[in-house]
Amino acid sequence: MAGWRADAGGVRGGGARRGRGGAGATSPLVGVVAEATTLRTALACLVAFPVLAWLLARTLREPV
């Protein structure tokens, strides 16, 4: 694939930018999970993150 390279930390996109929302926090976590388990488990995490974010957002109070 064009734009992809393998480095010491695994495989990651060469065109990735930092500072784009929560991607900077979740990408290393998904990489660690993928290396420790299977790709299927890592992709399941990607499905779970929005659900967890929604559940966390439900705990916020209305502003006054």
Backbone as a ProteinNet text record, in pm:
[ID]
protein_1_A
[PRIMARY]
MAGWRADAGGVRGGGARRGRGGAGATSPLVGVVAEATTLRTALACLVAFPVLAWLLARTLREPV
[TERTIARY]
83.5	0	88.1	50.3	125.9	100.3	206.5	191.4	206.7	227.5	243.8	388.1	436.8	572.5	578	672.9	693.2	809	790.9	898.5	909.8	994.9	1019	892.7	801.4	679.7	567.1	589.3	485.1	458.3	338.4	300.6	210	239.7	154	153.3	55.3	41.9	147.2	206.9	309.6	251.7	124.5	64.3	-14.3	0.4	-75.9	-29.8	-124.6	-94.4	-127.3	-53	-80.5	-181.3	-244.6	-334.7	-471.7	-519.4	-651.8	-745.9	-795.8	-892.8	-833.3	-909.8	-865.7	-781.1	-757.5	-679.7	-539.7	-482.4	-348.6	-344.3	-454.3	-458.3	-494	-578.4	-625.6	-537	-467	-384.9	-276.6	-199.4	-100.7	-165.4	-280	-350	-394.3	-451.3	-494.6	-373.3	-261.2	-139.4	-88.1	-90	-45.6	-138.5	-267.9	-364.7	-345	-322.8	-304.8	-179.5	-72.5	50.4	40	-36.4	-48.5	-150.9	-251.6	-357.5	-370	-489.8	-513.1	-567.4	-563.5	-618.7	-768.7	-835.7	-980.3	-1011.1	-929.8	-949.1	-923	-818.7	-788	-900.5	-957.3	-1068.8	-1194	-1210.3	-1323.2	-1309	-1185	-1162.1	-1209.3	-1186.4	-1229.1	-1380.7	-1450.8	-1596.7	-1637.4	-1562.4	-1598.4	-1570.4	-1468.7	-1432.8	-1547.7	-1618.5	-1730.8	-1842.3	-1865.2	-1967.6	-1926.3	-1799.7	-1750.6	-1755.6	-1723.4	-1729.7	-1873.4	-1966.6	-2107.9	-2154	-2113.8	-2151.2	-2089.3	-1966.5	-1901.5	-1971.3	-2010.5	-2077.9	-2214.5	-2277.8	-2406.9	-2395.9	-2275.1	-2258	-2237.6	-2219.1	-2197.7	-2326.8	-2312.9	-2430	-2459.1	-2581	-2620.6	-2553.4	-2505.5	-2448	-2556.2	-2520.4	-2615	-2602.3
-117.6	0	124	216.8	342.5	420.7	477.3	558.4	481	348.7	268.4	224.8	217.4	170.4	92.2	3.1	-73	-9	10.9	64.2	-20.7	18.1	-61.1	-77.9	16.2	9.3	-66.1	-125.6	-196.7	-128.2	-142.1	-81.9	35.9	147.4	264.9	347.7	432.1	514.9	623.8	644.3	746.5	886.7	900.7	1032.3	1074.4	1002.6	1034.8	1167.4	1242	1370.3	1362.4	1436.2	1439.7	1549.1	1535.6	1639.7	1635.7	1518.3	1507.3	1436.4	1508.3	1451.7	1342.8	1235.4	1127.2	1023.5	1038.2	938.4	924.9	1031.4	1024	940.5	931	851.9	706.5	682.2	546	466.8	531.2	458	372.8	425.9	339.5	224.9	250.6	146.1	33.6	68.1	-32.8	-109.7	-40.5	-107.1	-208.9	-173.8	-266.4	-387.3	-363	-473.2	-563.1	-504.7	-583.2	-669.9	-616.7	-695.1	-803.6	-778.7	-876.2	-985.1	-952.3	-1049.5	-1065.3	-1049	-1062.9	-932.1	-922.7	-805.2	-794.9	-907.1	-906.8	-841.5	-871.2	-811.4	-661.8	-621.6	-479.1	-404.3	-462.7	-397.9	-394	-492.3	-489.9	-372.4	-339.6	-221.4	-94.8	-87.4	30.5	45	-65.7	-61.4	-19.9	-66	-40	104	169.7	305.3	405.3	411.4	507.2	475.6	346.1	308.1	355.2	334.4	380.5	532.5	601.5	747.7	795.5	727.9	764.7	742.3	628.2	601.7	704.3	742.1	844.3	979.7	1012.7	1140.2	1146.2	1031.1	1027.6	1067.1	1055	1089.7	1239.1	1313.9	1458.6	1528.4	1633.1	1710.4	1819	1865	1977.8	2104.7	2190.7	2316.2	2406.1	2485.7	2575.9	2716.7
0	0	0	-77	-80.8	48	104.4	224.2	354.5	346.3	466.8	479.2	601.2	623.4	753.9	763.2	886.6	961.7	1090.7	1172.6	1298.5	1390.3	1510.9	1594.6	1587.4	1667.2	1600.2	1486.9	1414.4	1282	1232	1104.3	1132.8	1070.3	1088.4	962	949.5	830.4	826.5	711.1	698.2	696	658.7	648.5	770.9	880.5	1001.7	1060.5	1111.9	1174.8	1322	1401	1545.5	1576.6	1692.9	1738.8	1674.9	1638.4	1578.2	1674.3	1771.2	1863.2	1949.7	1970.4	2056.2	1986.2	1857.5	1784	1840.3	1892.3	1948.8	2075.2	2145.7	2268.7	2240.9	2143.5	2120	2025.1	1934.5	1838.1	1904	1998.8	2064.4	2141.1	2201.8	2276.6	2183.4	2069.3	1973.3	1919.7	1899.2	1852.7	1952.6	2079.5	2184	2189.4	2180.5	2183.4	2061.5	1943.8	1822.2	1828.8	1886	1896.1	2002.6	2108.3	2216.4	2184.5	2104.2	2074.4	1923.5	1871.7	1728	1671.3	1541.4	1474.2	1500.1	1506.6	1532.4	1667.5	1768.5	1901.1	1896.5	1823.2	1811.5	1742.3	1639.1	1569.9	1657.1	1742.4	1836.8	1932.4	1967.8	2053.1	1982.6	1852.8	1777.8	1778.5	1787	1797	1938.2	2037.4	2176.8	2218.6	2161.6	2204.4	2190.3	2078.4	2070.7	2170.8	2196.1	2294.4	2433.4	2468.4	2598.5	2609.1	2500	2500.3	2519.9	2457.1	2471.8	2616.2	2673.8	2812.7	2907	2882	2963.7	2947.6	2826.4	2801.3	2871.2	2887.7	2955.6	3102.8	3160.3	3301.8	3323.8	3216	3230.1	3270.6	3350.4	3392.4	3289	3289.6	3205.8	3258.1	3170.2	3218.7	3279	3376.7	3442.9	3396.3
[MASK]
++++++++++++++++++++++++++++++++++++++++++++++++++++++++++++++++

